[in-house]
Amino acid sequence: QTCALQIYSVYEKTAYREVTEECGSLPPNFSRSQIIKRVNYEDCGFRYLTLIADISLEQKESWELVSNDGETSKFTWFPKNQLPSNMHFGFEHVRQYL
C-alpha cells in the first residue's frame, strides 16, 4: 500500500507539473481531494495515468490559462455532453468516467 501511494504521488506530481507547463498554473485553490478518478491505460507501448479532477465553476472562471508554447491559446470549456470529436487520443480512455 505504501509503495503504491508513493508511486501515485510521483505520477501526481508529474501531472501537476504538466498542467502547469501547459496551462501556466493549477486551478486556483486546487486540492488533491478534488481528484475523483485515476485512469491507467497503455497505448503504443507507453503507460499513462490520467487524473480526473472535479473543479468548481468559481475555479474555472478564475483560472487564467497562460502557456508559453500556445497550447491553451484556443482553450474552451465544454459541457461533457457536447465534447468535440477531435480530442487528444488519450481522452477516449477517460471519457467514460466523466
N, C-alpha and C positions, 0 to 999 in steps of 0.2 A: 504493500500500500504506500509506504513512504517513498519508495523508488518511483512508483507511478506518479505520485504527486509532484516529485521533483522534475520528472520528465515533462509533465503538463506545464509546470512553472516555466521551464526553459522555452517550450513552444509558445506559451502565452506571452512571454517577454519578447520573443521574436515577432509574434503577431502584432503586439503593441508598437514595436519599432517600425514594422512595415506600414501600419496605418499612419504613424507619424510621418514617415518618409513620403507617403503618397498623398496625405491629406493635411499635413502641416502640424497636426496635433491629434490627440484622442478627443472624443466628445467632452465638453465641459463637465466637470464633476463626475467623470466616468468611474464606476466601481466594478471590481471583479464580480460582485454579486449580480451584475446585470447580464453576465454571460448565461444564456439559457440552454445552450446546446453546444457540444463539441462533436464535430463530424470528422471522422477519419475516412480517407479514401486513397486509392492508389491509381495513378494514371501514367502511362508511358514509363513505367519503372520508377517513378517518383512517389513518395508518400506525402500526403498532405493532411494537415489538421486545420479545419476551418472553425472559427469560433463565431457563434451567432449570439449577438447581444441585443437586448431589448432596451433601447434608449427612449427617453421621454420626448414628447413633442417640444418641450422647452429646450432640451439639449439639442435637438435637431435644428431648431430655429436660431439658437445662439452659437452653433458650431460654425466657425469661419474656416471653410475649407480652402487651404492655400497649399500649392505644390510647386516646388522648384522646377519640376520637369513637365508641368502642364497636365498631369494625369487627372486632375479634378476640374479642369477648366470648363468642361461641359457637364459637370455633375448635376443630377436632378434626382429628387426623391420621387418614388413611385408607390402607389398603393400596391400591396402584394398581389392583388388580383388583376393588376394592369402592368405587370413587368414586361419589358420588351423581350423579343425573342433572341436578340443578338448579344446576350450576356456572355461573360467570360466562361470558358468551357467548364471550369470547376464549379460554377454555380449550379449546374444540373445535379450535382451531388448533394447540394444543401437545400434546393428549392422545396422539397417535400417537408422540411422542418419549419417552414415559415407559417 
